[in-house]
Amino acid sequence: MPELAGRIADAFAARIREQEESSLSPLAVRSYESRGRRVEEDECGLRTPFQRDRDRIVHSKSFRRLKHKTQVFIDPKGDHYRTRLTHTLETAGISRTVARALRLNEDLTEAIAVGHDLGHPPFGHTGEEALDEVLFERFGRRFRHNEQSLRVVEVLERDGRGLNLTEEVRDGILQHTGAGDPATLEGKIVRLVDRVAYINHDIDDALRAGILSPGDLPREDLELLGPTGARRIDRLVHDIVETSAEAGDIVQSEEIGRAMLNLRAFMFERVYLGPAAHEPRETATATVRRIFEHLVEHPSDLPAGRPGDLSEQVTDYVAGMTDRFALAWH
């Protein structure tokens, strides 16, 4: 048996190279043509470099903590609301579907998707805004969760050694939001699908919570995209695939893209920043600010051995908290 395993491992990379050359689009990143890792290391005999990146992320502490970081609702009273972890898994699944249809690298796409929100602080977008504000007030710096996600994989995981991911995965994680643009089409898939996923599952959760009723949703956009989350995602994915295949880039059609942005604007007005979210937002903001300010004034309460200056140590600690840990600590 060991001899058989050795023969398979010896031939693995050559077989994957051959498969990718015959099956992937010319625009896809090849698994063994990565721009590399910061620290050179031997290849695995049974996994591509991007599979290894995915596994390192999934086995990390930061990934496990996502199950207790709320997507929209703070400490929801129910078992079926999305968390940052379920959002990540939904994003990864949809992203792989798009990558496969466009004959791009599924392993790279998945690795970026599972790592894109590792740096998200507790309490969703509210927590990110609160941490950004107090960090700027105290130290003149800004907080962006995509930059923190990159810091997690480069610096914080493995007791400061980082995960030593490939350049393509690090780029996709950093550029999944913000002003920049991913260097690969696989990264561009995750950037777009991230929105597809959270807009639709956040609508589902808002309906479940009673914040919205079906009649509240924008009728014209639903007529175009579909009446249910599953139908909307299917419509959006088909549009991305067909439009991108024609364009040679990852894009949406103008009509479908506009309808999705309309739904996003609606969710910000009615759910994320609406009246029903006012009290939970106040709680989340106060919690983040008080923890941050206390740690700045009492740095001895920080865990020992954390990298960086005081602003980085406090930011890293607060951003890494789950909702329940932050509420209990507060």
C-alpha positions as a Python dict, from the first residue, in 0.01 Angstrom:
ca = {
    (1, 'M'): (0, 0, 0),
    (2, 'P'): (271, 257, 81),
    (3, 'E'): (430, 191, -260),
    (4, 'L'): (97, 246, -436),
    (5, 'A'): (41, 571, -247),
    (6, 'G'): (389, 683, -345),
    (7, 'R'): (327, 618, -713),
    (8, 'I'): (2, 812, -704),
    (9, 'A'): (166, 1106, -528),
    (10, 'D'): (455, 1108, -775),
    (11, 'A'): (215, 1134, -1068),
    (12, 'F'): (-38, 1368, -908),
    (13, 'A'): (101, 1706, -1017),
    (14, 'A'): (159, 1589, -1374),
    (15, 'R'): (-195, 1455, -1395),
    (16, 'I'): (-346, 1779, -1264),
    (17, 'R'): (-138, 1985, -1507),
    (18, 'E'): (-260, 1770, -1795),
    (19, 'Q'): (-623, 1787, -1683),
    (20, 'E'): (-614, 2164, -1640),
    (21, 'E'): (-450, 2221, -1976),
    (22, 'S'): (-726, 2025, -2150),
    (23, 'S'): (-1026, 2142, -1944),
    (24, 'L'): (-966, 2493, -1810),
    (25, 'S'): (-1020, 2817, -1996),
    (26, 'P'): (-705, 2996, -2119),
    (27, 'L'): (-807, 3272, -1876),
    (28, 'A'): (-794, 3043, -1571),
    (29, 'V'): (-507, 3037, -1323),
    (30, 'R'): (-321, 2705, -1341),
    (31, 'S'): (-270, 2540, -1003),
    (32, 'Y'): (104, 2484, -1051),
    (33, 'E'): (172, 2823, -1208),
    (34, 'S'): (97, 3022, -893),
    (35, 'R'): (307, 3328, -818),
    (36, 'G'): (405, 3145, -503),
    (37, 'R'): (414, 3183, -128),
    (38, 'R'): (612, 3429, 82),
    (39, 'V'): (807, 3141, 231),
    (40, 'E'): (897, 2869, -17),
    (41, 'E'): (795, 2517, 84),
    (42, 'D'): (770, 2170, -64),
    (43, 'E'): (454, 2082, -257),
    (44, 'C'): (200, 1833, -126),
    (45, 'G'): (184, 1508, -319),
    (46, 'L'): (-197, 1480, -316),
    (47, 'R'): (-325, 1840, -315),
    (48, 'T'): (-276, 2138, -540),
    (49, 'P'): (-137, 2457, -384),
    (50, 'F'): (-485, 2611, -379),
    (51, 'Q'): (-635, 2303, -214),
    (52, 'R'): (-372, 2337, 58),
    (53, 'D'): (-466, 2704, 105),
    (54, 'R'): (-832, 2611, 141),
    (55, 'D'): (-750, 2344, 398),
    (56, 'R'): (-526, 2577, 600),
    (57, 'I'): (-806, 2835, 617),
    (58, 'V'): (-1078, 2583, 707),
    (59, 'H'): (-862, 2437, 986),
    (60, 'S'): (-778, 2781, 1131),
    (61, 'K'): (-913, 2921, 1456),
    (62, 'S'): (-1037, 3233, 1277),
    (63, 'F'): (-1253, 3023, 1047),
    (64, 'R'): (-1409, 2833, 1338),
    (65, 'R'): (-1497, 3158, 1515),
    (66, 'L'): (-1710, 3265, 1218),
    (67, 'K'): (-1990, 3036, 1342),
    (68, 'H'): (-2048, 3276, 1633),
    (69, 'K'): (-2021, 3601, 1436),
    (70, 'T'): (-2361, 3732, 1331),
    (71, 'Q'): (-2430, 3812, 969),
    (72, 'V'): (-2709, 4067, 1026),
    (73, 'F'): (-2895, 4010, 1352),
    (74, 'I'): (-2720, 4035, 1688),
    (75, 'D'): (-2770, 3729, 1909),
    (76, 'P'): (-3082, 3616, 1718),
    (77, 'K'): (-3346, 3410, 1899),
    (78, 'G'): (-3359, 3123, 1655),
    (79, 'D'): (-3152, 2844, 1510),
    (80, 'H'): (-3189, 2921, 1140),
    (81, 'Y'): (-3044, 3269, 1103),
    (82, 'R'): (-2727, 3305, 900),
    (83, 'T'): (-2392, 3354, 1064),
    (84, 'R'): (-2070, 3474, 911),
    (85, 'L'): (-1977, 3106, 869),
    (86, 'T'): (-2291, 3005, 680),
    (87, 'H'): (-2253, 3315, 462),
    (88, 'T'): (-1897, 3207, 386),
    (89, 'L'): (-2006, 2856, 292),
    (90, 'E'): (-2289, 2985, 71),
    (91, 'T'): (-2048, 3224, -101),
    (92, 'A'): (-1799, 2942, -158),
    (93, 'G'): (-2064, 2710, -304),
    (94, 'I'): (-2205, 2967, -545),
    (95, 'S'): (-1856, 3081, -643),
    (96, 'R'): (-1753, 2726, -731),
    (97, 'T'): (-2063, 2692, -950),
    (98, 'V'): (-1969, 3004, -1144),
    (99, 'A'): (-1604, 2899, -1172),
    (100, 'R'): (-1693, 2554, -1303),
    (101, 'A'): (-1936, 2691, -1560),
    (102, 'L'): (-1671, 2934, -1687),
    (103, 'R'): (-1396, 2667, -1674),
    (104, 'L'): (-1193, 2864, -1422),
    (105, 'N'): (-996, 2726, -1129),
    (106, 'E'): (-1247, 2600, -870),
    (107, 'D'): (-984, 2533, -602),
    (108, 'L'): (-851, 2888, -618),
    (109, 'T'): (-1202, 3030, -618),
    (110, 'E'): (-1301, 2824, -315),
    (111, 'A'): (-987, 2913, -120),
    (112, 'I'): (-1051, 3284, -168),
    (113, 'A'): (-1417, 3244, -73),
    (114, 'V'): (-1358, 3056, 253),
    (115, 'G'): (-1099, 3315, 358),
    (116, 'H'): (-1263, 3638, 252),
    (117, 'D'): (-1432, 3727, 583),
    (118, 'L'): (-1183, 3591, 838),
    (119, 'G'): (-1110, 3944, 961),
    (120, 'H'): (-1470, 4052, 1006),
    (121, 'P'): (-1531, 4180, 1360),
    (122, 'P'): (-1833, 4087, 1575),
    (123, 'F'): (-2180, 4232, 1504),
    (124, 'G'): (-2160, 4240, 1126),
    (125, 'H'): (-2141, 4570, 941),
    (126, 'T'): (-2234, 4760, 1258),
    (127, 'G'): (-1933, 4619, 1439),
    (128, 'E'): (-1706, 4711, 1149),
    (129, 'E'): (-1831, 5071, 1147),
    (130, 'A'): (-1791, 5102, 1524),
    (131, 'L'): (-1438, 4961, 1519),
    (132, 'D'): (-1341, 5189, 1230),
    (133, 'E'): (-1472, 5496, 1413),
    (134, 'V'): (-1306, 5431, 1749),
    (135, 'L'): (-977, 5325, 1584),
    (136, 'F'): (-972, 5652, 1388),
    (137, 'E'): (-1056, 5861, 1695),
    (138, 'R'): (-785, 5700, 1904),
    (139, 'F'): (-506, 5640, 1653),
    (140, 'G'): (-599, 5810, 1324),
    (141, 'R'): (-617, 5473, 1145),
    (142, 'R'): (-902, 5308, 955),
    (143, 'F'): (-1041, 4958, 989),
    (144, 'R'): (-1142, 4757, 682),
    (145, 'H'): (-1238, 4394, 727),
    (146, 'N'): (-1077, 4285, 399),
    (147, 'E'): (-743, 4426, 515),
    (148, 'Q'): (-790, 4255, 850),
    (149, 'S'): (-868, 3926, 674),
    (150, 'L'): (-533, 3951, 497),
    (151, 'R'): (-361, 4031, 828),
    (152, 'V'): (-520, 3722, 983),
    (153, 'V'): (-376, 3486, 721),
    (154, 'E'): (-39, 3662, 693),
    (155, 'V'): (36, 3748, 1057),
    (156, 'L'): (-210, 3635, 1322),
    (157, 'E'): (-282, 3269, 1258),
    (158, 'R'): (-49, 2993, 1384),
    (159, 'D'): (71, 3207, 1675),
    (160, 'G'): (210, 3479, 1453),
    (161, 'R'): (354, 3264, 1175),
    (162, 'G'): (57, 3308, 941),
    (163, 'L'): (-76, 3052, 696),
    (164, 'N'): (176, 3121, 417),
    (165, 'L'): (-92, 3123, 147),
    (166, 'T'): (-30, 3167, -225),
    (167, 'E'): (-22, 3515, -371),
    (168, 'E'): (-343, 3460, -572),
    (169, 'V'): (-544, 3367, -262),
    (170, 'R'): (-404, 3657, -58),
    (171, 'D'): (-489, 3896, -342),
    (172, 'G'): (-845, 3762, -372),
    (173, 'I'): (-904, 3796, 2),
    (174, 'L'): (-776, 4154, 10),
    (175, 'Q'): (-960, 4268, -302),
    (176, 'H'): (-1298, 4101, -240),
    (177, 'T'): (-1430, 4445, -145),
    (178, 'G'): (-1308, 4803, -155),
    (179, 'A'): (-1164, 5016, -432),
    (180, 'G'): (-919, 4764, -575),
    (181, 'D'): (-985, 4488, -824),
    (182, 'P'): (-872, 4125, -790),
    (183, 'A'): (-582, 4019, -1011),
    (184, 'T'): (-757, 3695, -1116),
    (185, 'L'): (-1096, 3613, -1261),
    (186, 'E'): (-1138, 3366, -976),
    (187, 'G'): (-1102, 3653, -729),
    (188, 'K'): (-1350, 3861, -927),
    (189, 'I'): (-1604, 3579, -898),
    (190, 'V'): (-1586, 3587, -517),
    (191, 'R'): (-1608, 3967, -512),
    (192, 'L'): (-1936, 3959, -706),
    (193, 'V'): (-2085, 3644, -556),
    (194, 'D'): (-2027, 3776, -204),
    (195, 'R'): (-2297, 4034, -275),
    (196, 'V'): (-2524, 3785, -450),
    (197, 'A'): (-2512, 3564, -141),
    (198, 'Y'): (-2557, 3817, 137),
    (199, 'I'): (-2829, 4024, -29),
    (200, 'N'): (-3048, 3721, -86),
    (201, 'H'): (-2991, 3537, 240),
    (202, 'D'): (-3028, 3861, 437),
    (203, 'I'): (-3371, 3911, 274),
    (204, 'D'): (-3460, 3558, 385),
    (205, 'D'): (-3351, 3629, 744),
    (206, 'A'): (-3533, 3965, 753),
    (207, 'L'): (-3854, 3792, 643),
    (208, 'R'): (-3801, 3523, 909),
    (209, 'A'): (-3749, 3791, 1175),
    (210, 'G'): (-4065, 3980, 1075),
    (211, 'I'): (-3872, 4295, 986),
    (212, 'L'): (-3996, 4259, 629),
    (213, 'S'): (-4303, 4102, 476),
    (214, 'P'): (-4308, 3970, 117),
    (215, 'G'): (-4515, 4268, 6),
    (216, 'D'): (-4243, 4511, 120),
    (217, 'L'): (-3988, 4391, -134),
    (218, 'P'): (-3941, 4599, -453),
    (219, 'R'): (-4193, 4446, -695),
    (220, 'E'): (-4023, 4546, -1020),
    (221, 'D'): (-3687, 4398, -917),
    (222, 'L'): (-3849, 4076, -794),
    (223, 'E'): (-4038, 4038, -1121),
    (224, 'L'): (-3704, 4044, -1298),
    (225, 'L'): (-3496, 3836, -1052),
    (226, 'G'): (-3756, 3601, -903),
    (227, 'P'): (-3994, 3574, -605),
    (228, 'T'): (-3775, 3354, -382),
    (229, 'G'): (-3411, 3355, -274),
    (230, 'A'): (-3340, 3035, -466),
    (231, 'R'): (-3494, 3172, -787),
    (232, 'R'): (-3307, 3502, -751),
    (233, 'I'): (-2971, 3333, -695),
    (234, 'D'): (-3032, 3105, -993),
    (235, 'R'): (-3118, 3405, -1213),
    (236, 'L'): (-2817, 3603, -1093),
    (237, 'V'): (-2576, 3313, -1141),
    (238, 'H'): (-2698, 3239, -1492),
    (239, 'D'): (-2662, 3606, -1580),
    (240, 'I'): (-2307, 3623, -1442),
    (241, 'V'): (-2203, 3310, -1632),
    (242, 'E'): (-2354, 3406, -1967),
    (243, 'T'): (-2249, 3772, -1954),
    (244, 'S'): (-1898, 3690, -1831),
    (245, 'A'): (-1843, 3422, -2096),
    (246, 'E'): (-1922, 3676, -2366),
    (247, 'A'): (-1714, 3954, -2209),
    (248, 'G'): (-1407, 3752, -2110),
    (249, 'D'): (-1437, 3910, -1764),
    (250, 'I'): (-1655, 3864, -1455),
    (251, 'V'): (-1950, 4097, -1507),
    (252, 'Q'): (-2329, 4119, -1491),
    (253, 'S'): (-2569, 4241, -1754),
    (254, 'E'): (-2671, 4601, -1699),
    (255, 'E'): (-3036, 4519, -1628),
    (256, 'I'): (-2970, 4237, -1380),
    (257, 'G'): (-2687, 4424, -1211),
    (258, 'R'): (-2907, 4728, -1160),
    (259, 'A'): (-3185, 4517, -1008),
    (260, 'M'): (-2938, 4357, -763),
    (261, 'L'): (-2804, 4697, -660),
    (262, 'N'): (-3162, 4816, -607),
    (263, 'L'): (-3221, 4525, -369),
    (264, 'R'): (-2898, 4607, -187),
    (265, 'A'): (-3001, 4972, -144),
    (266, 'F'): (-3343, 4858, -23),
    (267, 'M'): (-3183, 4631, 239),
    (268, 'F'): (-2961, 4909, 370),
    (269, 'E'): (-3259, 5142, 402),
    (270, 'R'): (-3505, 4896, 555),
    (271, 'V'): (-3292, 4638, 737),
    (272, 'Y'): (-2925, 4720, 792),
    (273, 'L'): (-2988, 5086, 886),
    (274, 'G'): (-3366, 5076, 938),
    (275, 'P'): (-3563, 5155, 1256),
    (276, 'A'): (-3582, 4790, 1363),
    (277, 'A'): (-3204, 4773, 1371),
    (278, 'H'): (-3162, 5087, 1582),
    (279, 'E'): (-3150, 4929, 1928),
    (280, 'P'): (-2928, 4632, 1832),
    (281, 'R'): (-2696, 4874, 1648),
    (282, 'E'): (-2667, 5089, 1961),
    (283, 'T'): (-2583, 4782, 2170),
    (284, 'A'): (-2323, 4661, 1922),
    (285, 'T'): (-2163, 5003, 1883),
    (286, 'A'): (-2144, 5063, 2257),
    (287, 'T'): (-1997, 4719, 2316),
    (288, 'V'): (-1720, 4756, 2057),
    (289, 'R'): (-1630, 5107, 2171),
    (290, 'R'): (-1617, 5022, 2541),
    (291, 'I'): (-1402, 4714, 2490),
    (292, 'F'): (-1165, 4902, 2259),
    (293, 'E'): (-1132, 5203, 2490),
    (294, 'H'): (-1083, 4985, 2798),
    (295, 'L'): (-804, 4788, 2632),
    (296, 'V'): (-628, 5104, 2516),
    (297, 'E'): (-636, 5234, 2875),
    (298, 'H'): (-554, 4893, 3027),
    (299, 'P'): (-325, 4712, 2782),
    (300, 'S'): (-228, 4462, 3050),
    (301, 'D'): (-572, 4305, 2991),
    (302, 'L'): (-463, 4205, 2640),
    (303, 'P'): (-339, 3848, 2589),
    (304, 'A'): (38, 3834, 2605),
    (305, 'G'): (259, 3798, 2301),
    (306, 'R'): (39, 3966, 2039),
    (307, 'P'): (222, 4121, 1740),
    (308, 'G'): (223, 4490, 1648),
    (309, 'D'): (192, 4818, 1830),
    (310, 'L'): (-87, 4896, 2078),
    (311, 'S'): (-337, 5002, 1810),
    (312, 'E'): (-280, 4679, 1618),
    (313, 'Q'): (-294, 4459, 1926),
    (314, 'V'): (-625, 4607, 2042),
    (315, 'T'): (-774, 4600, 1691),
    (316, 'D'): (-668, 4240, 1634),
    (317, 'Y'): (-817, 4129, 1966),
    (318, 'V'): (-1151, 4308, 1920),
    (319, 'A'): (-1186, 4207, 1555),
    (320, 'G'): (-1125, 3845, 1647),
    (321, 'M'): (-1403, 3835, 1905),
    (322, 'T'): (-1728, 3651, 1842),
    (323, 'D'): (-2056, 3824, 1924),
    (324, 'R'): (-2111, 3619, 2237),
    (325, 'F'): (-1755, 3668, 2360),
    (326, 'A'): (-1775, 4044, 2307),
    (327, 'L'): (-2106, 4069, 2492),
    (328, 'A'): (-1974, 3858, 2780),
    (329, 'W'): (-1641, 4048, 2794),
    (330, 'H'): (-1826, 4378, 2790),
}
